[in-house]
C-alpha cells in the first residue's frame, strides 16, 4: 500500500438527520418513517456533502537514520477552500500541474498546515518535532503521481529523527475528522495494516521492546472491529436500510438474528474471496445490485407478511452481493498486505459489521416500542420507504454515477 489515495464520500447526513429530528420530535410512527425517507433522499441527491475522504493512508518505515511515514495526500482535502465545499470534488492532476509557481507553493504550505492540524506524534508520552517533505517538488519538471481518475495527489513524507529508548512512538489522529487513518507497518516482523478511527492513536514503535513495530494483536483486531462497525454505523446507509427492511417483515429477535448471521456469513465469504483476489467484479454493477436488493426487500415486505424460504434465499444471495461491495472499500485498506496476514483484518471487520447490524436491529426495536399499536401501519409505510430509497439509489447508480 504505497500511500494515501482515498475515495471521496459525502459526510453531511448526520447534520441533516439532527435537523429533521428536531422538527419531528412530536411526530407519530408514519412521520418518523417519512422523515427517514427525506433524510435518505437528501443524501442520495448529494445535499450537504463536503469534500471528504474515507481514509488517509501512510506506510511506516524505520531506518537507522530516520523514522518516516509515506503517503499520497488528496490536495483538495488539504486545501481549506476545497475541503469544506458542499459537494466538492477532487482537483484535476493535469490542471494542478499547470498552476503557477506561487500557487504550487501555497499548496505545499497548506498541505503541511493541514497535516499538522490532523496529526500529533509523541514519544514516551511527550510531543516530538517532525518535518514534512514533498518529493514531487524535487522532480524536474514538477509532476504529481499518476492517477487513473486524474485526481491531484501529492506525495508526502513525514520524517522523525530517531529517539533513544525506552519509549513508544505514537501517532495521534484528530478527533475532529470523519476519515480513518490507515497505516501499513511493513517493517514489523510480519507486516500489518492498522486502522485508526478519529480521535484514536496507534503505537508505531516500542523502542524498549527491541524496536517492535505496530499494535498488539488484540489492539489491531479491535481496530478492525471498529472499522467494520463504523462502515455500517454511521457510514453505511444502504446497508442499514437493508437491515431495516429485514426487521419490518417480522420484528422478532430470533428470526432476525438468524437472518443477520446468514447475511454476515454470506458477505464474509465474498469479501474474503475478493480481497484475496480470487473474485473480481466491477464496482458499478455491484452497487446497482445492492440498491436493487434494498428495493426487492421493501417490495417483498409489501406483498407478504410471512417469513418463508424465499426470504432466507434472498438474504443469502444479497449477502454475497453486499460482500463484493465491502470488498471495494476493504481492498484499498489491505493493499500490499501478505495474504497470510489478511485473516485478522477480515475477521475483525466482519465481527464489527455483525455487531453494527445487531445495533441497527436494537435501535429499530426501540423506535417501534412506543408505536406498537401502529405496527402494521409502520410496516407498510416503512417498507414503502425502503422500496423508494432502493429504487432511488438504483436510478442514481445507473444514470448519475
C-alpha positions in Angstrom: 0.0 0.0 0.0 2.0 2.9 -1.3 0.1 5.9 0.1 -3.0 7.8 0.9 -5.2 7.8 -2.1 -8.8 7.6 -0.8 -12.3 7.7 -2.2 -14.5 10.8 -1.9 -17.7 10.4 0.1 -20.3 12.9 1.4 -20.4 13.0 5.2 -23.1 15.6 5.8 -26.0 13.3 6.5 -25.7 13.4 10.4 -26.4 17.1 10.4 -29.4 16.6 8.2 -30.7 14.0 10.5 -30.3 16.2 13.6 -32.3 19.0 11.9 -35.1 16.6 10.9 -35.2 15.0 14.4 -35.8 18.4 16.0 -38.6 19.1 13.6 -40.3 15.7 14.1 -39.8 15.1 17.8 -43.5 15.1 18.4 -44.4 13.1 15.2 -46.2 9.8 15.0 -44.9 6.5 13.5 -45.6 7.5 10.0 -44.0 10.9 10.5 -40.8 9.2 11.8 -40.5 6.9 8.9 -41.3 9.5 6.3 -38.7 11.7 7.9 -36.2 9.0 7.4 -37.2 8.8 3.7 -36.5 12.6 3.4 -33.1 12.2 5.0 -32.1 9.3 2.7 -33.4 11.0 -0.4 -31.5 14.2 0.5 -28.3 12.1 0.9 -28.9 10.4 -2.5 -29.2 13.9 -4.1 -25.9 14.9 -2.5 -27.3 17.6 -0.1 -24.8 18.8 2.5 -21.8 16.7 1.5 -18.4 18.4 1.8 -15.2 17.2 0.1 -14.1 14.4 2.3 -12.0 11.2 2.0 -12.8 8.0 3.8 -9.2 7.1 4.6 -5.8 8.9 4.8 -3.1 6.2 4.3 0.6 6.0 5.2 3.3 3.4 5.1 5.6 3.4 8.2 9.3 2.8 7.6 12.1 2.6 10.1 15.8 3.1 9.3 18.8 3.8 11.4 18.8 7.4 10.3 15.1 8.3 10.4 11.6 7.1 11.0 9.1 8.1 8.3 5.5 8.0 7.1 5.0 7.9 3.4 1.7 8.6 1.6 -0.1 10.5 -1.1 -2.4 13.3 0.0 -5.6 14.3 -1.8 -4.8 18.0 -2.5 -8.4 19.1 -2.4 -8.7 17.5 1.1 -5.6 19.5 2.2 -6.7 23.0 1.0 -9.2 25.0 3.2 -11.2 26.4 0.3 -12.0 23.0 -1.3 -12.1 20.8 1.8 -15.4 22.3 3.2 -17.2 23.0 -0.1 -20.5 21.1 -0.2 -20.4 18.5 -3.0 -16.7 19.3 -3.6 -14.7 17.1 -5.9 -11.0 16.2 -6.1 -8.8 18.6 -8.1 -7.6 17.7 -11.5 -4.0 16.4 -11.7 -3.4 17.9 -15.1 -4.8 21.3 -14.2 -2.8 21.4 -10.9 0.4 20.6 -12.6 -0.1 23.7 -14.8 -0.6 26.0 -11.9 1.8 29.0 -11.5 4.8 28.6 -9.0 3.1 30.8 -6.4 0.0 28.5 -6.3 2.2 25.4 -6.1 4.0 26.9 -3.1 0.6 27.7 -1.5 -0.4 24.0 -2.0 2.8 23.0 -0.3 2.2 25.3 2.7 -1.4 24.5 3.2 -0.9 20.7 2.9 1.7 20.9 5.7 -0.5 23.1 7.8 -3.4 20.7 7.4 -1.3 17.7 8.2 0.0 19.3 11.4 -3.6 20.0 12.4 -4.6 16.3 11.9 -1.5 14.5 13.3 0.3 14.6 16.6 3.3 12.5 17.2 4.6 11.6 20.7 7.5 9.5 22.1 7.3 8.4 25.7 4.1 10.4 26.1 5.8 13.7 25.0 5.2 15.5 21.8 8.2 15.5 19.4 9.0 17.6 16.3 8.7 16.2 12.8 9.2 17.6 9.4 7.2 17.3 6.1 8.8 16.7 2.8 7.2 16.7 -0.7 9.3 14.7 -3.2 7.1 15.8 -6.1 8.5 19.3 -5.8 12.0 17.9 -6.3 11.2 16.5 -9.7 12.3 18.2 -12.8 9.9 19.0 -14.3 7.4 19.1 -11.5 4.9 16.2 -11.7 2.3 14.7 -9.4 1.7 11.0 -9.1 -0.1 9.4 -12.0 -3.7 8.6 -11.1 -6.3 6.9 -13.4 -9.1 9.2 -12.4 -7.0 12.4 -12.8 -7.1 13.2 -9.1 -4.5 15.6 -7.8 -2.5 13.7 -5.2 0.7 15.0 -3.6 3.5 12.6 -2.5 4.2 13.3 1.2 6.9 12.2 3.5 6.7 12.8 7.3 10.2 12.4 8.8 11.0 11.9 12.5 14.6 11.8 13.9 15.1 8.5 15.8 14.8 8.7 19.6 16.7 6.7 22.2 14.5 4.5 24.3 12.8 3.5 26.4 9.7 4.8 24.9 6.8 4.3 22.4 6.4 6.2 19.2 2.7 7.0 18.9 0.7 8.8 16.2 -2.5 10.5 17.3 -5.3 11.2 14.8 -7.5 14.2 15.1 -10.9 13.6 16.7 -12.4 16.4 14.5 -12.0 14.2 11.4 -14.5 11.7 10.0 -11.8 9.9 8.0 -9.9 6.9 9.1 -6.1 6.9 9.4 -4.7 3.7 7.8 -1.0 2.8 8.5 0.9 -0.1 6.9 3.8 -1.2 9.1 5.8 -3.2 6.7 8.9 -3.1 8.9 7.3 -5.3 11.6 8.1 -9.0 11.6 5.0 -10.0 9.6 3.7 -6.7 8.4 0.2 -5.4 9.3 -2.3 -2.8 8.4 -3.9 -0.9 11.3 -7.0 1.3 11.1 -7.2 4.3 13.4 -10.5 5.9 14.0 -11.0 9.7 14.6 -9.6 10.6 18.0 -7.6 7.4 18.2 -3.9 6.6 18.2 -1.5 3.9 17.0 1.8 2.8 18.6 4.2 2.6 15.7 7.3 1.7 17.6 8.3 0.4 21.0 12.0 1.1 21.4 12.1 -0.7 24.8 11.0 -3.9 23.1 13.8 -4.3 20.5 12.1 -2.0 18.0 8.8 -3.8 17.9 6.5 -2.1 15.3 2.7 -1.8 15.4 0.0 -2.6 17.9 -0.6 -5.8 19.8 -2.7 -8.4 18.0 -5.6 -7.6 20.4 -5.4 -3.9 19.7 -5.1 -4.4 16.0 -8.1 -6.8 16.0 -10.2 -4.3 18.0 -9.3 -1.5 15.5 -10.7 -3.6 12.6 -13.8 -4.5 14.6 -14.4 -0.8 15.0 -13.7 -0.2 11.3 -16.4 -2.8 10.3 -18.9 -1.3 12.8 -18.3 2.2 11.6 -18.7 1.1 7.9 -22.3 0.4 8.8 -22.9 2.9 11.6 -23.0 5.7 10.6 -21.5 5.4 7.1 -23.4 2.6 5.5 -26.9 4.0 4.9 -27.7 1.4 2.2 -26.6 -1.5 4.5 -28.6 -0.1 7.4 -31.7 0.2 5.2 -31.4 -3.4 4.1 -31.3 -4.5 7.7 -34.3 -2.3 8.5 -36.1 -4.0 5.6 -35.5 -7.4 7.2 -36.8 -6.0 10.5 -40.0 -4.7 9.1 -41.4 -8.0 7.9 -41.1 -9.9 11.2 -39.9 -7.8 14.1 -38.9 -10.7 16.3 -35.4 -11.3 17.6 -34.9 -15.0 16.8 -35.7 -14.9 13.1 -33.9 -11.5 12.7 -30.7 -12.8 14.4 -30.8 -15.9 12.1 -31.1 -13.6 9.0 -28.4 -11.3 10.3 -26.0 -14.1 10.8 -26.8 -15.7 7.4 -26.3 -12.3 5.8 -22.9 -11.8 7.6 -21.7 -15.3 6.6 -22.6 -14.7 3.0 -20.9 -11.3 2.7 -17.9 -12.6 4.7 -17.4 -15.3 2.0 -17.4 -13.0 -1.0 -15.5 -10.3 0.9 -12.7 -12.8 1.6 -12.7 -14.1 -2.0 -12.5 -10.6 -3.4 -9.8 -9.3 -1.0 -7.7 -12.4 -1.8 -8.0 -11.6 -5.5 -9.9 -14.8 -6.4 -13.1 -12.9 -7.4 -13.1 -9.6 -9.2 -16.4 -7.8 -10.2 -16.6 -4.1 -11.4 -17.9 -1.9 -8.6 -20.7 -0.2 -10.6 -22.9 -3.3 -11.2 -22.3 -4.4 -7.6 -23.6 -1.0 -6.3 -26.6 -1.2 -8.6 -27.4 -4.7 -7.3 -27.1 -3.6 -3.7 -29.6 -0.9 -4.4 -31.9 -3.5 -6.1 -31.6 -5.7 -3.1 -33.0 -2.9 -0.9 -35.9 -2.3 -3.2 -36.6 -6.0 -3.5 -36.8 -6.4 0.3 -39.2 -3.5 0.5 -41.5 -4.9 -2.2 -41.4 -8.3 -0.7 -42.5 -6.8 2.6 -45.5 -5.2 0.9 -46.5 -8.4 -0.8 -46.2 -10.9 2.0 -46.4 -10.9 5.8 -44.8 -14.3 6.5 -41.1 -15.2 6.7 -40.6 -18.1 4.3 -37.8 -19.8 2.4 -37.8 -17.1 -0.3 -36.7 -14.5 2.3 -33.9 -16.7 3.6 -32.7 -17.4 0.0 -32.8 -13.6 -0.8 -30.8 -12.8 2.3 -28.2 -15.3 1.4 -28.0 -14.1 -2.3 -27.9 -10.5 -1.4 -25.4 -11.1 1.3 -23.0 -12.4 -1.3 -23.5 -9.2 -3.3 -23.0 -6.9 -0.3 -19.7 -8.7 0.4 -18.5 -7.6 -3.0 -19.5 -4.0 -2.1 -17.5 -4.2 1.1 -14.5 -5.5 -0.9 -14.3 -2.3 -2.9 -13.6 -0.5 0.4 -11.5 -3.0 2.3 -9.2 -3.9 -0.7 -7.8 -0.4 -0.7 -7.0 -0.6 3.0 -5.4 -4.0 2.8 -3.5 -3.4 -0.4 0.1 -4.7 -0.1 -0.5 -6.9 3.0 0.6 -10.5 2.6 -2.2 -13.0 2.2 -1.2 -14.8 5.4 -1.9 -11.6 7.3 -5.4 -11.0 6.0 -7.3 -13.2 8.4 -7.2 -10.9 11.4 -8.4 -7.8 9.5 -11.1 -9.7 7.7 -12.4 -11.4 10.9 -12.3 -8.2 12.8 -14.1 -6.3 10.0 -16.9 -8.9 9.8 -17.4 -9.1 13.5 -17.8 -5.3 13.6 -20.3 -5.4 10.7 -22.4 -8.1 12.6 -22.3 -6.0 15.8 -23.4 -3.0 13.8 -26.3 -5.0 12.3 -27.5 -6.1 15.7 -27.2 -2.5 16.9 -29.4 -1.4 14.0 -32.0 -4.0 14.9 -31.9 -2.9 18.6 -32.5 0.7 17.6 -35.4 -0.4 15.3 -37.0 -2.2 18.3 -36.6 0.9 20.5 -38.3 3.0 17.8 -41.1 0.6 17.4 -41.7 0.1 21.1 -43.9 3.2 21.6 -45.6 2.7 18.2 -46.8 -0.9 18.8 -50.4 -0.1 18.2 -49.4 1.1 14.7 -47.2 -1.9 13.9 -49.0 -2.8 10.7 -49.0 0.9 9.5 -45.3 1.2 10.4 -44.6 -2.0 8.5 -46.4 -0.7 5.4 -45.0 2.8 5.4 -41.5 1.7 6.4 -41.5 -0.9 3.6 -42.6 1.7 1.1 -39.9 4.0 2.3 -37.3 1.2 1.9 -38.6 0.4 -1.6 -38.4 4.1 -2.7 -34.9 4.5 -1.3 -33.7 1.4 -3.1 -35.2 2.5 -6.4 -33.8 6.0 -6.0 -30.3 4.6 -5.4 -30.7 2.3 -8.4 -31.5 5.2 -10.7 -28.7 7.3 -9.3 -26.2 4.5 -9.7 -27.4 3.6 -13.2 -27.6 7.0 -14.7 -25.8 9.6 -12.5 -22.8 7.8 -11.1 
